[in-house]
Amino acid sequence: MSSSKPFRKEEIAGKSVIDSSGKNTGKVTDVTFTLEGKITLIVEKNDGGELLIPMTRVMGVSDNVVVRDESAPRIGAPTPGMIACKSCGREAPIGTLWCPTCGKSMA
């Protein structure tokens, strides 16, 4: 399920970052963007280090920021006639513009 609600930096700064396996990664400290439109969360890890998380990994924002676990096993090659969503990994028929599962662009 996707949301078109915009978020201000102040609304997500300080939120805990939880990966899809349930692990608390740290807290959001800042947000960066490039002129090409790529947005990245800067996260202070629990050990004091810094982690950059691209928005393509963000699955949702509520009391926490939930991100896709990078160490999670990847789905194999898509079924013939299907393509895999780059955001959530679910399959959709070739030619689908928006993922029917997460609502993100299939391009």
Backbone as CSV, one residue per row, in Angstrom:
resi,resn,N_x,N_y,N_z,CA_x,CA_y,CA_z,C_x,C_y,C_z
1,MET,0.844,-1.159,0.000,0.000,0.000,0.000,0.898,1.234,0.000
2,SER,0.635,2.163,-0.872,1.474,3.345,-0.948,0.736,4.540,-0.383
3,SER,1.506,5.556,-0.057,0.927,6.785,0.458,1.571,7.942,-0.271
4,SER,0.761,8.925,-0.617,1.299,10.099,-1.277,1.508,11.227,-0.271
5,LYS,1.350,10.937,1.022,1.538,11.948,2.054,2.995,12.386,2.072
6,PRO,3.239,13.686,1.938,4.623,14.160,2.036,5.071,14.212,3.498
7,PHE,6.348,14.034,3.725,6.904,14.105,5.071,7.958,15.199,5.115
8,ARG,7.932,15.985,6.163,8.984,16.975,6.403,10.109,16.296,7.173
9,LYS,11.303,16.826,7.017,12.448,16.282,7.744,12.160,16.223,9.243
10,GLU,11.529,17.274,9.758,11.244,17.346,11.187,10.318,16.224,11.651
11,GLU,9.509,15.692,10.734,8.570,14.626,11.090,9.243,13.257,11.179
12,ILE,10.365,13.087,10.490,11.018,11.775,10.528,12.338,11.779,11.289
13,ALA,12.937,12.955,11.494,14.178,13.032,12.271,13.901,12.537,13.688
14,GLY,14.758,11.668,14.161,14.619,11.105,15.497,13.825,9.816,15.547
15,LYS,13.150,9.457,14.447,12.398,8.189,14.428,13.364,7.009,14.347
16,SER,13.014,5.935,15.027,13.792,4.706,14.937,13.626,4.088,13.563
17,VAL,14.692,3.471,13.070,14.666,2.774,11.789,14.662,1.283,12.091
18,ILE,13.621,0.605,11.630,13.445,-0.827,11.850,13.501,-1.514,10.494
19,ASP,14.351,-2.559,10.362,14.373,-3.255,9.076,13.291,-4.327,9.049
20,SER,13.044,-4.866,7.854,11.928,-5.798,7.666,12.099,-7.099,8.442
21,SER,13.289,-7.344,9.016,13.461,-8.520,9.863,13.188,-8.184,11.323
22,GLY,12.876,-6.886,11.618,12.534,-6.470,12.970,13.696,-5.864,13.743
23,LYS,14.864,-5.765,13.139,16.053,-5.244,13.807,16.037,-3.719,13.839
24,ASN,16.301,-3.143,15.008,16.411,-1.697,15.154,17.796,-1.289,14.672
25,THR,17.840,-0.494,13.607,19.100,-0.103,12.979,19.684,1.155,13.593
26,GLY,18.844,2.084,14.012,19.300,3.352,14.574,18.197,4.386,14.481
27,LYS,18.596,5.670,14.411,17.621,6.774,14.331,17.962,7.686,13.160
28,VAL,16.911,8.178,12.498,17.086,9.124,11.395,17.626,10.433,11.954
29,THR,18.712,10.950,11.341,19.258,12.239,11.770,19.079,13.325,10.712
30,ASP,19.015,12.920,9.439,18.919,13.916,8.376,18.407,13.254,7.105
31,VAL,18.121,14.084,6.114,17.671,13.630,4.810,18.483,14.384,3.769
32,THR,18.970,13.676,2.745,19.697,14.332,1.661,18.972,14.079,0.351
33,PHE,19.255,14.910,-0.643,18.707,14.684,-1.973,19.713,15.165,-3.007
34,THR,19.633,14.588,-4.200,20.466,15.025,-5.313,19.586,15.786,-6.295
35,LEU,20.213,16.498,-7.207,19.456,17.216,-8.225,18.750,16.264,-9.172
36,GLU,19.163,14.988,-9.186,18.496,13.966,-9.998,17.265,13.397,-9.293
37,GLY,17.006,13.828,-8.061,15.813,13.397,-7.342,16.006,12.196,-6.429
38,LYS,17.242,11.765,-6.210,17.476,10.641,-5.299,17.500,11.156,-3.864
39,ILE,16.711,10.511,-3.013,16.592,10.923,-1.618,17.196,9.829,-0.741
40,THR,17.954,10.244,0.265,18.623,9.306,1.157,18.391,9.723,2.606
41,LEU,18.111,8.749,3.455,18.029,9.004,4.888,19.415,8.813,5.488
42,ILE,19.812,9.719,6.362,21.044,9.534,7.121,20.626,9.025,8.489
43,VAL,21.182,7.874,8.859,20.787,7.201,10.093,22.002,7.072,11.006
44,GLU,21.834,7.488,12.265,22.869,7.250,13.253,22.647,5.844,13.788
45,LYS,23.601,4.968,13.504,23.485,3.579,13.941,23.619,3.489,15.460
46,ASN,23.156,2.390,16.010,23.194,2.176,17.453,24.613,2.175,17.994
47,ASP,25.593,1.840,17.141,26.995,1.826,17.577,27.674,3.181,17.383
48,GLY,26.901,4.204,16.975,27.442,5.544,16.793,27.874,5.852,15.371
49,GLY,27.961,4.846,14.515,28.326,5.058,13.120,27.173,5.662,12.338
50,GLU,27.443,5.915,11.067,26.437,6.520,10.203,26.101,5.568,9.070
51,LEU,24.844,5.542,8.686,24.353,4.678,7.624,23.510,5.513,6.684
52,LEU,23.709,5.326,5.375,22.905,6.008,4.372,21.915,5.008,3.807
53,ILE,20.627,5.334,3.856,19.583,4.434,3.372,18.819,5.125,2.253
54,PRO,18.909,4.589,1.019,18.151,5.209,-0.076,16.651,5.011,0.136
55,MET,15.865,5.974,-0.326,14.412,5.903,-0.169,13.814,4.678,-0.854
56,THR,14.521,4.112,-1.819,14.010,2.906,-2.475,13.888,1.743,-1.498
57,ARG,14.573,1.818,-0.355,14.471,0.764,0.663,13.387,1.042,1.698
58,VAL,12.862,2.264,1.736,11.856,2.622,2.748,10.514,2.008,2.365
59,MET,9.969,1.232,3.294,8.698,0.548,3.061,7.527,1.318,3.665
60,GLY,7.785,2.102,4.706,6.709,2.843,5.336,7.217,3.720,6.458
61,VAL,6.398,4.698,6.837,6.717,5.619,7.926,5.486,5.740,8.808
62,SER,5.668,5.496,10.098,4.607,5.718,11.084,5.314,6.141,12.368
63,ASP,5.192,5.359,13.432,5.951,5.656,14.650,7.435,5.410,14.417
64,ASN,7.742,4.540,13.457,9.112,4.203,13.056,9.218,4.321,11.550
65,VAL,10.451,4.278,11.054,10.688,4.178,9.619,11.041,2.719,9.362
66,VAL,10.266,2.051,8.524,10.493,0.633,8.230,11.189,0.533,6.875
67,VAL,12.322,-0.173,6.861,13.097,-0.319,5.630,13.275,-1.796,5.292
68,ARG,13.414,-2.063,4.008,13.658,-3.422,3.536,15.052,-3.851,3.977
69,ASP,15.149,-5.024,4.551,16.410,-5.589,5.025,17.260,-5.963,3.816
70,GLU,18.421,-5.357,3.680,19.312,-5.638,2.551,19.860,-7.055,2.584
71,SER,19.926,-7.666,3.772,20.469,-9.024,3.855,19.418,-10.090,3.578
72,ALA,18.155,-9.672,3.404,17.087,-10.633,3.109,17.353,-11.285,1.761
73,PRO,17.077,-12.558,1.634,17.307,-13.225,0.356,16.495,-12.582,-0.754
74,ARG,17.110,-12.441,-1.895,16.441,-11.855,-3.051,15.604,-12.907,-3.751
75,ILE,14.517,-12.445,-4.345,13.660,-13.329,-5.118,14.394,-13.667,-6.402
76,GLY,14.282,-14.901,-6.871,14.944,-15.340,-8.102,14.393,-14.635,-9.320
77,ALA,14.770,-15.132,-10.480,14.325,-14.536,-11.737,12.803,-14.570,-11.808
78,PRO,12.212,-13.508,-12.372,10.749,-13.481,-12.464,10.222,-14.597,-13.366
79,THR,8.994,-14.970,-13.139,8.300,-15.940,-13.974,8.229,-15.389,-15.401
80,PRO,8.342,-16.242,-16.430,8.222,-15.738,-17.805,6.933,-14.924,-17.984
81,GLY,7.068,-13.774,-18.661,5.931,-12.892,-18.878,5.676,-11.929,-17.732
82,MET,6.522,-11.990,-16.714,6.348,-11.132,-15.544,7.628,-10.329,-15.315
83,ILE,7.507,-9.226,-14.564,8.662,-8.459,-14.125,8.567,-8.305,-12.613
84,ALA,9.724,-8.135,-11.972,9.747,-7.962,-10.520,9.843,-6.488,-10.185
85,CYS,9.076,-6.053,-9.209,9.126,-4.678,-8.726,10.481,-4.453,-8.061
86,LYS,11.142,-3.360,-8.404,12.445,-3.041,-7.820,12.311,-2.628,-6.360
87,SER,11.132,-2.242,-5.952,10.930,-1.778,-4.592,10.579,-2.912,-3.628
88,CYS,9.565,-3.718,-3.980,9.107,-4.750,-3.043,9.400,-6.178,-3.500
89,GLY,9.801,-6.342,-4.778,10.149,-7.666,-5.275,8.994,-8.491,-5.797
90,ARG,7.770,-8.002,-5.649,6.609,-8.755,-6.127,6.544,-8.730,-7.647
91,GLU,5.941,-9.741,-8.229,5.827,-9.841,-9.680,4.550,-9.195,-10.197
92,ALA,4.655,-8.698,-11.431,3.505,-8.129,-12.135,3.718,-8.417,-13.621
93,PRO,2.653,-8.439,-14.413,2.800,-8.707,-15.849,3.679,-7.657,-16.531
94,ILE,4.470,-8.084,-17.511,5.291,-7.165,-18.293,4.391,-6.067,-18.849
95,GLY,4.859,-4.827,-18.791,4.084,-3.681,-19.259,3.357,-2.956,-18.144
96,THR,3.338,-3.525,-16.931,2.707,-2.872,-15.794,3.529,-1.643,-15.416
97,LEU,2.881,-0.510,-15.266,3.601,0.730,-14.954,3.794,0.941,-13.457
98,TRP,2.816,0.506,-12.653,2.853,0.714,-11.202,2.658,-0.634,-10.509
99,CYS,3.444,-0.910,-9.505,3.348,-2.181,-8.790,1.974,-2.299,-8.127
100,PRO,1.258,-3.393,-8.366,-0.047,-3.572,-7.745,0.049,-3.843,-6.236
101,THR,1.239,-4.174,-5.745,1.409,-4.462,-4.316,1.792,-3.218,-3.528
102,CYS,2.870,-2.529,-3.967,3.358,-1.382,-3.183,3.040,-0.037,-3.810
103,GLY,2.598,-0.032,-5.078,2.213,1.209,-5.734,3.353,2.012,-6.331
104,LYS,4.584,1.511,-6.221,5.735,2.245,-6.759,5.880,1.985,-8.246
105,SER,6.606,2.874,-8.924,6.826,2.759,-10.360,7.592,1.485,-10.689
106,MET,7.180,0.808,-11.758,7.869,-0.414,-12.199,8.996,-0.072,-13.174
107,ALA,9.159,1.219,-13.498,10.207,1.635,-14.456,11.557,1.657,-13.815
